Amino acid sequence: MLSRTSEKLRKRENWLDLPKIWSLRSSRRIQSGFTFIELLVTISIVAVLISIMMPGFRAARESANRIQCSSNLRQIGLAIYLYAFQNGEHLPETIFDNAGNEKQSEMMALTTGSMSDSPSSGQWDGLGLLIGDGNNFLDNAHCLFCPCHRGNHDFQRLNANAKSCPTRIYSNYHFIGDTDNSTHQPRYLYSQTCDNPLVVDGMREKLDVNHLCGTNTLRGDSSVRFWSDDAKRLRNVMSAATVDNPPSDTAYNELWKSFAK
């Protein structure tokens, strides 16, 4: 009886030969793994799928940023309305369209800085008047910066010492100014129609243009429209524009006329 029991135990030990079982499992794992060719094919398929999907991701991101940009301009439009309501219906003033100091390329500036072409140094200017000197016409200064901007002007440069900074602080948007160049009279907010643009993309140098195929435009009635650059007017004018070689006043005037259409 004991011999039969011991024999059964030996059989169980042989059946539970763990090293042998582990060896069999290892060999199966090796046999079921990817070959080098299969791995290359998989990587190639993933790469092709990514290349197909990336343009869609970029387009979706551009569309989302454009919507955020239009929201920024609507808030700027409301702030301009409030400013005009408290300042005799005038738009925010800017030294850069004053007689003898016309410099349309600087109409993105929020401060005057202390440069040689600043007759009044160390003050808020243009759209900067919506947030400077204790003004709260614009609740969130982030609205002055477009999420699509690819240049050097970002929100981090706008701080408590911006007004006294020796160099100018720029937003990402271009303000048309407070003077009607055709009559040389101050502009009035209430006399603006929906076809008169007040604020568009930055146009100081090439990288200041926020969008690739046009620009959001804030109109005199506080509406925002996207102006499609199908004729490549903006792109052609800004293609060679630099800080030291901005577009001419004639080019700016033609662009503003285009934005109004």
Secondary structure, DSSP 8 states (H G I E B T S, - for coil): -HHHHHHHHHHHHHHT-HHHHHHHHHHHHHHHS--HHHHHHHHHHHHHHHHHHHHHHHHHHHHHHHHHHHHHHHHHHHHHHHHHHHTTTB----GGGSTT---GGGTTBSB-TT-TT-SS-S-B-GGGGGTSTT--SSS-GGGGS-TT--SS--GGG--TTTTT-SS--B-SEEE--SEETTTTEE-BGGG--TTSEEEEE--SSGGG---SSEEEEEETTS-EEEEE-TT-HHHHHHTT--SSS---HHHHHHHHHHHT-
